[in-house]
Amino acid sequence: MYPDHFLDVNILIGARVSLDPQYPKATNYMRRQNIKRCTSSDGFKTAKYHFDFIRSKGRAFLLELSKRNFSDDTYSTIGLIIFNSLDDFKNTRRLSSTEYGRLYSLFAGVMAHLVKDIQKDRHNGVKNFCNNLLSEIERANLSLIRDCNYSVHAPIRLYDRRTKTGERVKYSSKWKELYDIIQDKEDVEIFLDCCHIQRHVIKRGMCFVTTDKKHFSGEEIKLRIEAAVPHINIQPPNYRP
């Protein structure tokens, strides 16, 4: 299999926060040797924005949630309270659908940890979880900045999809072709970054590593994307060549 790998944003994020459900697969993948890993500056910025967003909006939501009274609620009841509170938070804070989706995805992923802390300590459980999560996010942000840069020696090398004058290369016809398959604008942009790097920097076949089955690695969609871009192989982080 190709030694050059482009990392999707979910790998950049999942490998850094132990509460993330993708953490085991992503960290095991990052330990593997003899792989040249890269991502785009846009992918890096998206991952960093995710951590910054959770540090602010996620903290605000948890602090509001900590004011709720959890008595002898069951797991399912606590879960219902949390997601109802998240809906209230969306409306009062006027979150966009994308921002709400980020928070919903986060809390769906860490629900078991949060409920465990609540059941362990009805009074301080949410606050304890909030402190632990924010500490992890701070560490994740620092490790992301440490690992991703433009140096040839960086663990994850950054590349830009721009001309020498700084203008973004758009690939309009390829964008439309990929959007017809992927149906998500952000994911199309990230994949075009990978295509640009493969074509202009790597100049040979490479892997696009992701945990996103809906938009990339599901069997049918993977075949369609790889047919459109034959020099890029889409793989999950736990694959073995």
CYANA upper distance limits for C-alpha pairs under 8 A (distance plus 0.5 A):
  1 MET  CA    241 PRO  CA      5.69
  2 TYR  CA    205 GLY  CA      6.80
  2 TYR  CA    206 MET  CA      5.71
  2 TYR  CA    207 CYS  CA      6.81
  3 PRO  CA     34 ASN  CA      7.49
  3 PRO  CA     35 ILE  CA      5.54
  3 PRO  CA     36 LYS  CA      6.45
  3 PRO  CA    206 MET  CA      7.47
  3 PRO  CA    207 CYS  CA      8.35
  4 ASP  CA     35 ILE  CA      6.65
  4 ASP  CA     36 LYS  CA      5.27
  4 ASP  CA     37 ARG  CA      6.55
  4 ASP  CA     38 CYS  CA      8.21
  4 ASP  CA    202 ILE  CA      8.16
  4 ASP  CA    205 GLY  CA      8.31
  4 ASP  CA    206 MET  CA      5.60
  4 ASP  CA    207 CYS  CA      6.87
  5 HIS  CA     35 ILE  CA      7.45
  5 HIS  CA     36 LYS  CA      6.53
  5 HIS  CA     37 ARG  CA      5.34
  5 HIS  CA     38 CYS  CA      6.71
  5 HIS  CA    206 MET  CA      6.24
  5 HIS  CA    207 CYS  CA      5.16
  5 HIS  CA    208 PHE  CA      6.39
  5 HIS  CA    209 VAL  CA      7.12
  6 PHE  CA     37 ARG  CA      6.43
  6 PHE  CA     38 CYS  CA      5.45
  6 PHE  CA     39 THR  CA      5.70
  6 PHE  CA    194 CYS  CA      6.76
  6 PHE  CA    206 MET  CA      7.92
  6 PHE  CA    207 CYS  CA      6.58
  6 PHE  CA    208 PHE  CA      5.37
  6 PHE  CA    209 VAL  CA      6.61
  7 LEU  CA     11 ILE  CA      6.59
  7 LEU  CA     12 LEU  CA      7.31
  7 LEU  CA     37 ARG  CA      7.41
  7 LEU  CA     38 CYS  CA      6.72
  7 LEU  CA     39 THR  CA      5.84
  7 LEU  CA    208 PHE  CA      6.69
  7 LEU  CA    209 VAL  CA      5.68
  7 LEU  CA    210 THR  CA      7.18
  8 ASP  CA     12 LEU  CA      7.27
  8 ASP  CA     39 THR  CA      7.69
  8 ASP  CA     43 GLY  CA      7.60
  8 ASP  CA    190 ILE  CA      7.82
  8 ASP  CA    208 PHE  CA      7.50
  8 ASP  CA    209 VAL  CA      6.49
  8 ASP  CA    210 THR  CA      5.74
  9 VAL  CA     13 ILE  CA      6.77
  9 VAL  CA     43 GLY  CA      6.10
  9 VAL  CA     44 PHE  CA      7.77
  9 VAL  CA     46 THR  CA      7.56
  9 VAL  CA     47 ALA  CA      6.42
  9 VAL  CA    210 THR  CA      8.35
 10 ASN  CA     14 GLY  CA      6.13
 10 ASN  CA     47 ALA  CA      8.37
 10 ASN  CA    210 THR  CA      7.12
 10 ASN  CA    211 THR  CA      7.16
 10 ASN  CA    212 ASP  CA      8.05
 11 ILE  CA     15 ALA  CA      6.38
 11 ILE  CA     22 GLN  CA      8.39
 11 ILE  CA     26 ALA  CA      6.39
 11 ILE  CA    209 VAL  CA      8.04
 11 ILE  CA    210 THR  CA      6.76
 11 ILE  CA    211 THR  CA      7.64
 11 ILE  CA    237 PRO  CA      8.49
 12 LEU  CA     16 ARG  CA      7.72
 12 LEU  CA     44 PHE  CA      8.19
 12 LEU  CA     47 ALA  CA      7.06
 12 LEU  CA    144 LEU  CA      7.94
 13 ILE  CA     17 VAL  CA      7.53
 13 ILE  CA     47 ALA  CA      6.51
 13 ILE  CA    140 ALA  CA      8.32
 14 GLY  CA     18 SER  CA      8.38
 14 GLY  CA     20 ASP  CA      6.35
 14 GLY  CA     21 PRO  CA      7.97
 14 GLY  CA     22 GLN  CA      5.60
 14 GLY  CA     23 TYR  CA      5.37
 14 GLY  CA     26 ALA  CA      6.45
 14 GLY  CA     27 THR  CA      8.31
 15 ALA  CA     22 GLN  CA      7.73
 15 ALA  CA     23 TYR  CA      5.55
 15 ALA  CA     24 PRO  CA      8.12
 15 ALA  CA     25 LYS  CA      8.46
 15 ALA  CA     26 ALA  CA      5.25
 15 ALA  CA     27 THR  CA      5.37
 15 ALA  CA     30 MET  CA      7.95
 16 ARG  CA     23 TYR  CA      7.49
 16 ARG  CA     27 THR  CA      8.21
 16 ARG  CA    136 GLU  CA      8.49
 16 ARG  CA    139 ARG  CA      8.36
 16 ARG  CA    140 ALA  CA      5.56
 16 ARG  CA    143 SER  CA      8.00
 16 ARG  CA    144 LEU  CA      8.39
 17 VAL  CA     23 TYR  CA      7.00
 17 VAL  CA    136 GLU  CA      6.48
 17 VAL  CA    137 ILE  CA      7.34
 17 VAL  CA    140 ALA  CA      6.77
 18 SER  CA     23 TYR  CA      6.09
 18 SER  CA     24 PRO  CA      8.37
 18 SER  CA    136 GLU  CA      8.20
 19 LEU  CA     23 TYR  CA      7.73
 19 LEU  CA    109 GLY  CA      8.15
 19 LEU  CA    110 VAL  CA      6.35
 19 LEU  CA    113 HIS  CA      7.94
 19 LEU  CA    133 LEU  CA      8.32
 20 ASP  CA    106 LEU  CA      8.23
 20 ASP  CA    109 GLY  CA      6.66
 20 ASP  CA    110 VAL  CA      6.99
 21 PRO  CA    109 GLY  CA      6.27
 21 PRO  CA    110 VAL  CA      7.83
 22 GLN  CA     26 ALA  CA      6.50
 22 GLN  CA    211 THR  CA      8.18
 23 TYR  CA     27 THR  CA      6.32
 24 PRO  CA     28 ASN  CA      6.61
 25 LYS  CA     29 TYR  CA      6.67
 25 LYS  CA    237 PRO  CA      6.73
 25 LYS  CA    238 ASN  CA      6.56
 26 ALA  CA     30 MET  CA      6.74
 26 ALA  CA    237 PRO  CA      6.58
 26 ALA  CA    238 ASN  CA      8.34
 27 THR  CA     31 ARG  CA      6.85
 28 ASN  CA     32 ARG  CA      7.45
 28 ASN  CA    238 ASN  CA      8.16
 29 TYR  CA    237 PRO  CA      5.96
 29 TYR  CA    238 ASN  CA      6.79
 36 LYS  CA    155 PRO  CA      8.44
 36 LYS  CA    156 ILE  CA      8.18
 37 ARG  CA    155 PRO  CA      7.27
 37 ARG  CA    156 ILE  CA      5.51
 37 ARG  CA    157 ARG  CA      6.99
 38 CYS  CA    156 ILE  CA      5.22
 38 CYS  CA    157 ARG  CA      4.95
 38 CYS  CA    158 LEU  CA      6.33
 38 CYS  CA    159 TYR  CA      7.98
 39 THR  CA     43 GLY  CA      6.74
 39 THR  CA     44 PHE  CA      7.58
 39 THR  CA    156 ILE  CA      7.26
 39 THR  CA    157 ARG  CA      6.83
 39 THR  CA    158 LEU  CA      5.78
 39 THR  CA    159 TYR  CA      7.00
 39 THR  CA    194 CYS  CA      7.89
 40 SER  CA     44 PHE  CA      6.84
 40 SER  CA    158 LEU  CA      5.57
 40 SER  CA    159 TYR  CA      5.23
 40 SER  CA    160 ASP  CA      6.21
 40 SER  CA    161 ARG  CA      8.00
 40 SER  CA    190 ILE  CA      8.06
 40 SER  CA    193 ASP  CA      6.64
 40 SER  CA    194 CYS  CA      7.92
 41 SER  CA     45 LYS  CA      6.64
 41 SER  CA    158 LEU  CA      5.99
 41 SER  CA    159 TYR  CA      6.28
 41 SER  CA    160 ASP  CA      6.12
 42 ASP  CA     46 THR  CA      6.62
 42 ASP  CA    160 ASP  CA      8.04
 42 ASP  CA    190 ILE  CA      7.82
 43 GLY  CA     47 ALA  CA      6.77
 43 GLY  CA    190 ILE  CA      6.95
 44 PHE  CA     48 LYS  CA      6.64
 44 PHE  CA    144 LEU  CA      8.41
 44 PHE  CA    148 CYS  CA      7.81
 44 PHE  CA    158 LEU  CA      8.28
 45 LYS  CA     49 TYR  CA      6.45
 46 THR  CA     50 HIS  CA      6.72
 47 ALA  CA     51 PHE  CA      7.06
 48 LYS  CA     52 ASP  CA      6.69
 48 LYS  CA    141 ASN  CA      6.99
 48 LYS  CA    144 LEU  CA      7.96
 49 TYR  CA     53 PHE  CA      6.36
 50 HIS  CA     54 ILE  CA      6.69
 50 HIS  CA    102 ARG  CA      8.44
 51 PHE  CA     55 ARG  CA      6.56
 51 PHE  CA    137 ILE  CA      6.51
 51 PHE  CA    138 GLU  CA      8.42
 51 PHE  CA    140 ALA  CA      8.06
 51 PHE  CA    141 ASN  CA      6.88
 52 ASP  CA     56 SER  CA      6.89
 52 ASP  CA    141 ASN  CA      8.49
 53 PHE  CA     57 LYS  CA      6.20
 53 PHE  CA     58 GLY  CA      7.49
 54 ILE  CA     58 GLY  CA      4.86
 54 ILE  CA     59 ARG  CA      7.18
 54 ILE  CA    103 LEU  CA      7.98
 54 ILE  CA    137 ILE  CA      8.20
 55 ARG  CA     59 ARG  CA      6.19
 55 ARG  CA    134 LEU  CA      6.61
 55 ARG  CA    137 ILE  CA      7.24
 55 ARG  CA    138 GLU  CA      8.44
 56 SER  CA     60 ALA  CA      6.73
 57 LYS  CA     61 PHE  CA      6.67
 58 GLY  CA     62 LEU  CA      6.73
 58 GLY  CA    103 LEU  CA      7.28
 59 ARG  CA     63 LEU  CA      6.63
 59 ARG  CA    130 CYS  CA      6.98
 59 ARG  CA    134 LEU  CA      7.84
 60 ALA  CA     64 GLU  CA      6.82
 61 PHE  CA     65 LEU  CA      6.60
 61 PHE  CA     86 LEU  CA      7.77
 61 PHE  CA     89 PHE  CA      7.20
 62 LEU  CA     66 SER  CA      6.55
 62 LEU  CA    126 VAL  CA      7.13
 62 LEU  CA    127 LYS  CA      7.83
 62 LEU  CA    130 CYS  CA      6.66
 63 LEU  CA     67 LYS  CA      7.53
 63 LEU  CA    126 VAL  CA      8.15
 63 LEU  CA    127 LYS  CA      7.42
 63 LEU  CA    130 CYS  CA      8.02
 64 GLU  CA     68 ARG  CA      8.05
 65 LEU  CA     82 ILE  CA      7.81
 65 LEU  CA     85 SER  CA      7.42
 65 LEU  CA    126 VAL  CA      7.64
 66 SER  CA    124 ASN  CA      8.05
 66 SER  CA    125 GLY  CA      8.38
 66 SER  CA    126 VAL  CA      5.73
 66 SER  CA    127 LYS  CA      6.70
 69 ASN  CA    122 ARG  CA      8.38
 69 ASN  CA    123 HIS  CA      8.45
 70 PHE  CA     78 ILE  CA      8.03
 70 PHE  CA    118 ILE  CA      8.03
 70 PHE  CA    122 ARG  CA      6.31
 70 PHE  CA    123 HIS  CA      8.18
 71 SER  CA    122 ARG  CA      7.17
 73 ASP  CA     77 THR  CA      6.18
 73 ASP  CA     78 ILE  CA      6.47
 74 THR  CA     78 ILE  CA      6.63
 75 TYR  CA     79 GLY  CA      6.68
 75 TYR  CA    115 VAL  CA      7.10
 76 SER  CA     80 LEU  CA      6.71
 77 THR  CA     81 ILE  CA      6.74
 78 ILE  CA     82 ILE  CA      6.67
 78 ILE  CA    115 VAL  CA      7.31
 79 GLY  CA     83 PHE  CA      6.79
 79 GLY  CA    111 MET  CA      7.80
 79 GLY  CA    115 VAL  CA      7.95
 80 LEU  CA     84 ASN  CA      6.48
 81 ILE  CA     85 SER  CA      6.48
 82 ILE  CA     86 LEU  CA      6.66
 83 PHE  CA     87 ASP  CA      6.76
 83 PHE  CA    104 TYR  CA      8.34
 84 ASN  CA     88 ASP  CA      6.89
 85 SER  CA     89 PHE  CA      6.57
 86 LEU  CA     90 LYS  CA      6.65
 86 LEU  CA    104 TYR  CA      8.07
 87 ASP  CA     91 ASN  CA      6.96
 88 ASP  CA     92 THR  CA      6.67
 89 PHE  CA     93 ARG  CA      6.25
 89 PHE  CA     94 ARG  CA      8.36
 90 LYS  CA     94 ARG  CA      5.97
 90 LYS  CA     95 LEU  CA      5.51
 90 LYS  CA     96 SER  CA      8.37
 90 LYS  CA    100 TYR  CA      6.88
 91 ASN  CA     95 LEU  CA      7.34
 95 LEU  CA     99 GLU  CA      6.23
 95 LEU  CA    100 TYR  CA      6.40
 96 SER  CA    100 TYR  CA      6.60
 97 SER  CA    101 GLY  CA      6.47
 98 THR  CA    102 ARG  CA      6.80
 99 GLU  CA    103 LEU  CA      6.96
100 TYR  CA    104 TYR  CA      6.47
101 GLY  CA    105 SER  CA      6.45
102 ARG  CA    106 LEU  CA      6.68
103 LEU  CA    107 PHE  CA      6.70
104 TYR  CA    108 ALA  CA      6.49
105 SER  CA    109 GLY  CA      6.69
106 LEU  CA    110 VAL  CA      6.81
107 PHE  CA    111 MET  CA      5.90
110 VAL  CA    114 LEU  CA      6.83
111 MET  CA    115 VAL  CA      6.55
112 ALA  CA    116 LYS  CA      6.59
113 HIS  CA    117 ASP  CA      6.88
113 HIS  CA    129 PHE  CA      8.45
114 LEU  CA    118 ILE  CA      6.76
114 LEU  CA    125 GLY  CA      8.21
114 LEU  CA    126 VAL  CA      7.45
114 LEU  CA    129 PHE  CA      6.72
115 VAL  CA    119 GLN  CA      6.56
116 LYS  CA    120 LYS  CA      6.55
117 ASP  CA    121 ASP  CA      6.66
117 ASP  CA    122 ARG  CA      8.50
117 ASP  CA    125 GLY  CA      5.20
117 ASP  CA    126 VAL  CA      7.28
117 ASP  CA    128 ASN  CA      7.84
117 ASP  CA    129 PHE  CA      7.00
118 ILE  CA    122 ARG  CA      5.61
118 ILE  CA    123 HIS  CA      8.18
118 ILE  CA    124 ASN  CA      7.89
118 ILE  CA    125 GLY  CA      4.72
118 ILE  CA    126 VAL  CA      6.51
119 GLN  CA    125 GLY  CA      7.80
120 LYS  CA    125 GLY  CA      7.27
121 ASP  CA    125 GLY  CA      5.26
124 ASN  CA    128 ASN  CA      6.57
125 GLY  CA    129 PHE  CA      6.67
126 VAL  CA    130 CYS  CA      6.49
127 LYS  CA    131 ASN  CA      6.72
128 ASN  CA    132 ASN  CA      6.73
129 PHE  CA    133 LEU  CA      6.48
130 CYS  CA    134 LEU  CA      6.58
131 ASN  CA    135 SER  CA      6.65
132 ASN  CA    136 GLU  CA      6.80
133 LEU  CA    137 ILE  CA      6.70
134 LEU  CA    138 GLU  CA      6.66
135 SER  CA    139 ARG  CA      6.86
136 GLU  CA    140 ALA  CA      6.48
137 ILE  CA    141 ASN  CA      6.54
138 GLU  CA    142 LEU  CA      6.85
139 ARG  CA    143 SER  CA      6.63
140 ALA  CA    144 LEU  CA      6.53
141 ASN  CA    145 ILE  CA      6.83
142 LEU  CA    146 ARG  CA      6.60
143 SER  CA    147 ASP  CA      6.47
144 LEU  CA    148 CYS  CA      6.49
145 ILE  CA    149 ASN  CA      7.85
147 ASP  CA    154 ALA  CA      6.67
147 ASP  CA    155 PRO  CA      5.92
147 ASP  CA    156 ILE  CA      6.31
148 CYS  CA    154 ALA  CA      6.81
148 CYS  CA    155 PRO  CA      7.19
148 CYS  CA    156 ILE  CA      5.35
148 CYS  CA    157 ARG  CA      6.20
148 CYS  CA    158 LEU  CA      6.71
149 ASN  CA    154 ALA  CA      6.56
149 ASN  CA    156 ILE  CA      7.34
149 ASN  CA    157 ARG  CA      5.91
149 ASN  CA    158 LEU  CA      5.71
150 TYR  CA    154 ALA  CA      7.56
150 TYR  CA    157 ARG  CA      5.94
150 TYR  CA    158 LEU  CA      5.40
150 TYR  CA    159 TYR  CA      7.28
151 SER  CA    157 ARG  CA      6.91
151 SER  CA    158 LEU  CA      8.35
152 VAL  CA    157 ARG  CA      7.02
153 HIS  CA    157 ARG  CA      8.11
159 TYR  CA    197 ILE  CA      7.67
160 ASP  CA    193 ASP  CA      8.02
161 ARG  CA    168 ARG  CA      6.47
161 ARG  CA    169 VAL  CA      6.39
161 ARG  CA    193 ASP  CA      6.34
161 ARG  CA    196 HIS  CA      6.86
161 ARG  CA    197 ILE  CA      8.02
162 ARG  CA    166 GLY  CA      5.92
162 ARG  CA    167 GLU  CA      5.72
162 ARG  CA    168 ARG  CA      4.78
162 ARG  CA    169 VAL  CA      5.77
163 THR  CA    167 GLU  CA      5.80
163 THR  CA    168 ARG  CA      6.89
163 THR  CA    169 VAL  CA      7.02
170 LYS  CA    175 TRP  CA      8.09
171 TYR  CA    175 TRP  CA      6.45
171 TYR  CA    192 LEU  CA      8.42
172 SER  CA    176 LYS  CA      6.90
173 SER  CA    177 GLU  CA      6.83
174 LYS  CA    178 LEU  CA      6.57
175 TRP  CA    179 TYR  CA      6.46
175 TRP  CA    188 VAL  CA      7.25
175 TRP  CA    189 GLU  CA      8.25
175 TRP  CA    192 LEU  CA      7.86
176 LYS  CA    180 ASP  CA      6.66
177 GLU  CA    181 ILE  CA      7.38
177 GLU  CA    228 ALA  CA      8.33
178 LEU  CA    182 ILE  CA      6.43
178 LEU  CA    183 GLN  CA      8.34
178 LEU  CA    188 VAL  CA      6.84
178 LEU  CA    225 ILE  CA      7.58
178 LEU  CA    228 ALA  CA      8.18
179 TYR  CA    183 GLN  CA      5.39
179 TYR  CA    184 ASP  CA      7.01
179 TYR  CA    185 LYS  CA      7.36
179 TYR  CA    188 VAL  CA      6.63
181 ILE  CA    221 ILE  CA      7.46
181 ILE  CA    224 ARG  CA      7.63
181 ILE  CA    225 ILE  CA      7.52
182 ILE  CA    187 ASP  CA      7.87
182 ILE  CA    188 VAL  CA      7.27
182 ILE  CA    215 HIS  CA      5.71
182 ILE  CA    216 PHE  CA      7.65
182 ILE  CA    221 ILE  CA      8.02
183 GLN  CA    188 VAL  CA      8.37
183 GLN  CA    215 HIS  CA      8.00
184 ASP  CA    188 VAL  CA      6.70
184 ASP  CA    215 HIS  CA      8.01
185 LYS  CA    189 GLU  CA      6.81
186 GLU  CA    190 ILE  CA      6.87
187 ASP  CA    191 PHE  CA      6.61
187 ASP  CA    215 HIS  CA      8.00
188 VAL  CA    192 LEU  CA      6.59
189 GLU  CA    193 ASP  CA      6.85
190 ILE  CA    194 CYS  CA      7.09
191 PHE  CA    195 CYS  CA      6.78
192 LEU  CA    196 HIS  CA      6.56
193 ASP  CA    197 ILE  CA      6.76
194 CYS  CA    198 GLN  CA      6.59
194 CYS  CA    208 PHE  CA      7.77
195 CYS  CA    199 ARG  CA      6.56
195 CYS  CA    229 VAL  CA      8.20
195 CYS  CA    232 ILE  CA      8.02
196 HIS  CA    200 HIS  CA      6.42
196 HIS  CA    201 VAL  CA      8.21
197 ILE  CA    201 VAL  CA      5.52
197 ILE  CA    202 ILE  CA      6.69
197 ILE  CA    203 LYS  CA      8.48
198 GLN  CA    202 ILE  CA      5.32
198 GLN  CA    203 LYS  CA      5.98
198 GLN  CA    204 ARG  CA      6.99
198 GLN  CA    205 GLY  CA      7.41
198 GLN  CA    206 MET  CA      7.16
198 GLN  CA    231 HIS  CA      8.26
198 GLN  CA    232 ILE  CA      8.15
199 ARG  CA    203 LYS  CA      5.62
199 ARG  CA    204 ARG  CA      7.93
202 ILE  CA    206 MET  CA      8.27
204 ARG  CA    231 HIS  CA      7.55
205 GLY  CA    231 HIS  CA      5.17
205 GLY  CA    232 ILE  CA      6.22
205 GLY  CA    233 ASN  CA      8.07
206 MET  CA    231 HIS  CA      7.17
206 MET  CA    232 ILE  CA      5.70
206 MET  CA    233 ASN  CA      6.79
207 CYS  CA    232 ILE  CA      6.09
207 CYS  CA    233 ASN  CA      5.20
207 CYS  CA    234 ILE  CA      6.19
207 CYS  CA    235 GLN  CA      7.12
208 PHE  CA    232 ILE  CA      7.08
208 PHE  CA    233 ASN  CA      6.52
208 PHE  CA    234 ILE  CA      5.24
208 PHE  CA    235 GLN  CA      6.67
209 VAL  CA    234 ILE  CA      6.56
209 VAL  CA    235 GLN  CA      5.55
209 VAL  CA    236 PRO  CA      6.00
209 VAL  CA    237 PRO  CA      6.42
210 THR  CA    216 PHE  CA      7.87
210 THR  CA    217 SER  CA      7.67
210 THR  CA    234 ILE  CA      7.93
210 THR  CA    235 GLN  CA      6.92
210 THR  CA    236 PRO  CA      5.67
210 THR  CA    237 PRO  CA      6.91
211 THR  CA    217 SER  CA      7.65
211 THR  CA    236 PRO  CA      5.97
211 THR  CA    237 PRO  CA      7.37
212 ASP  CA    216 PHE  CA      6.17
212 ASP  CA    217 SER  CA      6.59
212 ASP  CA    218 GLY  CA      8.38
213 LYS  CA    217 SER  CA      4.87
213 LYS  CA    218 GLY  CA      4.95
214 LYS  CA    218 GLY  CA      6.53
215 HIS  CA    221 ILE  CA      7.51
216 PHE  CA    221 ILE  CA      6.61
216 PHE  CA    222 LYS  CA      6.00
216 PHE  CA    225 ILE  CA      8.13
216 PHE  CA    234 ILE  CA      7.60
217 SER  CA    221 ILE  CA      7.22
217 SER  CA    222 LYS  CA      5.54
217 SER  CA    234 ILE  CA      6.80
217 SER  CA    235 GLN  CA      7.03
217 SER  CA    236 PRO  CA      7.37
218 GLY  CA    222 LYS  CA      6.22
219 GLU  CA    223 LEU  CA      6.95
220 GLU  CA    224 ARG  CA      7.00
221 ILE  CA    225 ILE  CA      6.67
222 LYS  CA    226 GLU  CA      6.57
222 LYS  CA    234 ILE  CA      7.08
223 LEU  CA    227 ALA  CA      6.57
224 ARG  CA    228 ALA  CA      6.92
225 ILE  CA    229 VAL  CA      6.66
226 GLU  CA    230 PRO  CA      5.58
226 GLU  CA    231 HIS  CA      8.04
226 GLU  CA    232 ILE  CA      6.87
226 GLU  CA    233 ASN  CA      6.90
226 GLU  CA    234 ILE  CA      7.83
235 GLN  CA    239 TYR  CA      6.98
